[in-house]
C-alpha cells in the first residue's frame, strides 16, 4: 500500500490504494485500512499510453461519480446509462461488448507527463473504476485498462467516496 503518507496528493482523510500485483483496491483513512475489495486490472499490464489498453499507474483523483441512484447492473456506454439492465439475454445479443455496469468512478491523472496531458492522460483515456459482468474474473488481470469490480462491491465503494479523493495505482 501507499507508503507516501506525506505525498502532496494526500490532502484529505480518505484515499484509494490500488495494488495491481495483488488485484486489490483498498480504502485508506489516515493510513488505516478501512475496507479492501478484489478488482481486475488490465490484461496488458501497466502503462499510460493512449490505445495501450494498460492500467495507468501513479497518482489520480476521482474526477466524477456517475450513475448515482440507478439500479445495480445498469448498462453504460460512453458514460451514459442506456436504460438497459444487464442480464444473460442482453449478454447473448452483444457477446463482444466490454460491459460497464452499475456505477462509474472516472479517474483523472495528477502527474503531468506521466498520467496527465497528451498521450498519457488518464481522463482522456476514459479510465474508470466500474462494475462488470465478469464477476468470476475479478482477481485476475483481464480488463481493457480500467479497474473492474463486482457490482455489489462497487455500490459499497461508490457510497463511501466523493469526487476529488486521491487514488494511488501501483504494481
N, C-alpha and C positions, 0 to 999 in steps of 0.2 A: 504494500500500500504506500501511498504517497508519504514520503518522509520529509518533504519540503514544507514543514509547518509554517515557516515564516515567508513562504513564497508570496510574491506581490499579488498573485491572483486570488489568494485566500483572504477575502475581505469580510467574510461573514461567518456565521456559525456552521452552516451546512455546506458540504461539498460531496461530489460523487467521485469515486475511485474505480476505474475500470481496468482490471488486470487481464490482459489478453491471454497470457500463458495459462492462467487459472480459469479463464472464461467466467469471471465473476464481476459483478457490479456491487459496490459497497457504498452505502450512505454513511458518511462520516459527520460527526458533530464534535467540534473542539477535539479532534484527533481520537475520538472514541467511535468504535463501530456501533452503528445503530441497527443496521439490517444489511444482509447480503443476499443477492439473488444470482442464480445462474443465468448466463447470457450466451449468445452466439455472435462471434465477430466474423470478419471476412475470411472466406476460404483462401483468398490470395495473400493473406498475411497483413503485415503493416505497411503503410505507405501513404503519402499525402497527395500524390499527383492525380489530377482530374483524369477520369477514364480508367484508372488502375483497378478499380473495384477492391481496393485495400482499405483497411480501417486506419484512419489517421491517428497519430499519437500527439502527445503534448497537452497543453492547457487549452480548454474550451470553456464556453458558458452555454447554458440552456438559452438559446435565442428566442424560442417561442414554445408554448404549450398549445397543442392543437387537439381538439376533439372532446373537450370537457362536456359532460352531460350526455354524450352519445352512448348507445348500448355497447356492451362488450362484443367483440368480433365485427364492429363496424368496419367497412372497407374504405380505404383511402387511395386516391390516385391524384398525384400532383398536389398533395397536402390538402385535398378537399374530400370530404365524405361523399361517397357515391350514392348513399341511401341503401346500399346493399348490406346484408348481414352475411358474413362468411358461413358457408355450410358445405357439405360434401357435394351437393348438386352443382353449386357455383364453382367449386374446385374442378369438377369434371368438365364444365363448359370452358374453363380457362386454365388448362393444365400447366402452361408455361409462365403464368403470372407470378411475379415476386410479390407476395401478399404483404401489404402494410395494413395492419389491423389495430383496432381498439383505441389507441392514442398515439400521438407523435410528440416527442421531445426533440425539437430541431436544434442541432448544435452549431455553434459558430466558433471558429478558431480565434485564439487570442495572441498567437505568436507570429508577427509579421515575417514572411519568408518561409516559415515552417508549415503553418496551417491556416494562414490568413493572407488574403490578397492573391491575385494572379492564379496560376495553375495549381496552387496548393490550398485554395480557400475551402475550408470545410463546409461553410454555409452554401457556397456556390456549387459544391459537390452534392448538396442535399443529403448530408449525413445526419441520420436520426437515431434515436433510441425508439424502437417501435415494437408493437406486438406482431406475432407471426402465426401462420397456420401450421408451421413445422415445429410444434412444441416438443416432439420427440427428438429433434435435432439440437435442442438447447443443451449447451455444454460442449458442443463441437463447433469449430470454425467453419460455417457453411454459408454465411451471408454474402451479399454483393458489396460490402463496405460498411453498412450500418451495424448497429448493435441491436440484435433481436432479443426479445424477452417473451416469456409466457404471458399470455394476455392478462391473467389474474394478477401476476406479479407487477405488470406494467400499470394496471389500475391502482395498485397499492402505492407504487413509486410516484405516480403522477399526482396523487393526493398529498404526498409528503414534501414535494419540492415546488419551488417557484421559478419562474423565468429569471435568468440572471445568475443563478448559482454556478460556481465553478465546477468543471468536470475535468479530471486528470486521467488521460488514457495512456497506458504504458504496457510494455511487454511484460 
